[in-house]
Amino acid sequence: MREQSHLLTAIIVLFIGGYIVLAFGLFHRGLRFIGVFPGIGELLIERLLFLLFAFLFVLLLFSNLVIGYSNFFRNRETAFLLTLPVPAQTVFRWKFVESAVLASWAFLFLIAPLLGAYGMWRQVPWHFYALTVVLVALFIVLPAVFGTWAAVNLARFLDRRAFQTAAVIVAVGMFFAVKYYLRPEQVDEESLETRVLAVLDRLLAKTRFAQFPFLPSYWLSASVQNWAEGARDSAGFFLLVLLSHVLFFGVLAFTRMGNLFYDATSVVHSRASAFGQWEWFRNWQQQRRQFRYPTGFMENAFRLLPLPADVRALMVKDVRMFWRDTTQWGQSLMLFGLLGVYILNLRHFTSQISSPFWLHLISYLNLAACSLNLATLTTRFVFPQFSLEGKRLWIVGRAPLGLPRVVQTKYLLVTGASLIVTLGMIALSCHMLQMPWERTAYFAGAITVMTLTLNALALGLGVLYPNLREDNPSKIVSGFGGTLALVLSFLYIVASVLLLAWGSPWRWNNKLGDPPILLCFTGFAVLSIALGYLPLKFALRKLKDYEH
């Protein structure tokens, strides 16, 4: 932080403080709103807490799996440490702690204002907050152990191609299973008027899995709620259950997984592909023919684009590097799976809404959801693109393209891929919301401008704040530049959605005249240029200084 600008550091600290205050206020108002429902308010809050911690446990598990796999088996520092006269168990312990911190800090950032708001709503004593700190610290250990164990075993028994195939099959299967499980319940109006509790029990029946008593999320939720209600003995019991499992599995990980980790590392760096025999036969056939380099599917696909040969070659290289890095596209696959479930449930959500105000509000909340998903992708995948060149940057810089053109090519590639995703998302979600074609075109134009801006912002800041010594994208994003990109992306999305909603020609009250509408669109355009064009321009200017 000493090496960075004090102004930028102050902006990030201000954003973090503002987020905590805003999230605390929203959570507190939401709990008060739900809690006033007579007879069912506290039941709904209890079930929501169980659901939240259950889903967060699953997400923490996947996060530790992906980050652990990358940190253990695709990290140059780990490979270097294993060559030193240091026990493999010691290396494993250090990398385990590092992966757990990288995978869990966002969970702590999210859950802190929620638990604070829950404690204030319950009017609990001061020791409740001390207990929640202990509970959350214990809770994050279990998904870290289980995710690391899964990463080590996947590395031992599955190669890259087999892992990719298995991951796609599992993701598709889970998507359809969740879609089938979460299909809406049909409730007739007569039952709703006469037997409210029975109908509520039917509606909440699909959330009972979160109250399975062998889930670590259940122990955490039960301990928090029992302590807030004054049932100290029950809360202490679940605290001891969580502590005993953390000690048991934590001791196993810290004393017994070093050898498994070393064996998995040896297997990863020594085995051939699962399709090695077929590749050997194909190479043998090619050697019998005239010597030449065969063109693959990727080259043939990019030849359809009207681009120079050197630009196409760089694009093919970036796409192949992304596909070979299982940790990167694995995270994007999980993100799109969650987004798909959200989009498919939009039609059930809006079928009961006929008010123009709520339809207008939901349409812009949907735009915010799609743009926030885009910001996640740009911060996570676009920002580290320049830094991932690492020590190979001088090779790329010596190429005839030059570094500025290399970055421009990367921007063209990521923007094209992002537009395919975002336009598809906005078109599908607008179709689910049953919007007319003119509104769909309006939102498509808005998300196109936001896509150009967010990609330029992430790539420009990635050049201005590079980390050429690190090959782990998670660590690159977790640095100062990645945090700044996330902060600016979030602020840009909030300001843009507010300006577009306020200046919408279909606004529900239709009281705005042409000058305010024009002012809103002008503000959106100026903001997009300031946060998109300027960072990329400064980045290209910096690259010219690199070459000189």
Stockholm file with secondary structure:
# STOCKHOLM 1.0

chainA/1-548         MREQSHLLTAIIVLFIGGYIVLAFGLFHRGLRFIGVFPGIGELLIERLLFLLFAFLFVLLLFSNLVIGYSNFFRNRETAFLLTLPVPAQTVFRWKFVESAVLASWAFLFLIAPLLGAYGMWRQVPWHFYALTVVLVALFIVLPAVFGTWAAVNLARFLDRRAFQTAAVIVAVGMFFAVKYYLRPEQVDEESLETRVLAVLDRLLAKTRFAQFPFLPSYWLSASVQNWAEGARDSAGFFLLVLLSHVLFFGVLAFTRMGNLFYDATSVVHSRASAFGQWEWFRNWQQQRRQFRYPTGFMENAFRLLPLPADVRALMVKDVRMFWRDTTQWGQSLMLFGLLGVYILNLRHFTSQISSPFWLHLISYLNLAACSLNLATLTTRFVFPQFSLEGKRLWIVGRAPLGLPRVVQTKYLLVTGASLIVTLGMIALSCHMLQMPWERTAYFAGAITVMTLTLNALALGLGVLYPNLREDNPSKIVSGFGGTLALVLSFLYIVASVLLLAWGSPWRWNNKLGDPPILLCFTGFAVLSIALGYLPLKFALRKLKDYEH
#=GR chainA/1-548 SS CTTSCHHHHHHHHHHHHHHHHHHHHHHHHHHHHHHTSTTTHHHHHHHHHHHHHHHHHHHHHHHHHHHHHHHHHSCHHHHHHTTSSSCHHHHHHHHHHHHHHHHHHHHHHHHHHHHHHHHHHHTCCTHHHHHHHHHHHHHTHHHHHHHHHHHHHHHHHCCHHHHHHHHHHHHHHHHHHHHHHTCCCCCCHHHHHHCHHHHHHHHTGGGGGGGCTTSHHHHHHHHHHHHHHTCHHHHHHHHHHHHHHHHHHHHHHHHHHHHHHHHHHHHHTTCCCTTHHHHHHHHHHHHHSCCCCCCCHHHHHHTTSCCCHHHHHHHHHHHHHHHHCHHHHHHHHHHHHHHHHHHHTHHHHHTTCCCHHHHHHHHHHHHHHHHHHHHHHIIIIIGGGTGGGGGGHHHHHTSTTCHHHHHHHHHHHHHHHHHHHHHHHHHHHHHHTTCCHHHHHHHHHHHHHHHHHHHHHHHHHHHHSCCTTCCCHHHHHTSHHHHHHHHHHHHHHHHHHHHHHHTCTTCTTCCCCHHHHHHHHHHHHHHHIIIIIHHHHHHHHHHHHHHC
#=GC SS_cons         CTTSCHHHHHHHHHHHHHHHHHHHHHHHHHHHHHHTSTTTHHHHHHHHHHHHHHHHHHHHHHHHHHHHHHHHHSCHHHHHHTTSSSCHHHHHHHHHHHHHHHHHHHHHHHHHHHHHHHHHHHTCCTHHHHHHHHHHHHHTHHHHHHHHHHHHHHHHHCCHHHHHHHHHHHHHHHHHHHHHHTCCCCCCHHHHHHCHHHHHHHHTGGGGGGGCTTSHHHHHHHHHHHHHHTCHHHHHHHHHHHHHHHHHHHHHHHHHHHHHHHHHHHHHTTCCCTTHHHHHHHHHHHHHSCCCCCCCHHHHHHTTSCCCHHHHHHHHHHHHHHHHCHHHHHHHHHHHHHHHHHHHTHHHHHTTCCCHHHHHHHHHHHHHHHHHHHHHHIIIIIGGGTGGGGGGHHHHHTSTTCHHHHHHHHHHHHHHHHHHHHHHHHHHHHHHTTCCHHHHHHHHHHHHHHHHHHHHHHHHHHHHSCCTTCCCHHHHHTSHHHHHHHHHHHHHHHHHHHHHHHTCTTCTTCCCCHHHHHHHHHHHHHHHIIIIIHHHHHHHHHHHHHHC
//
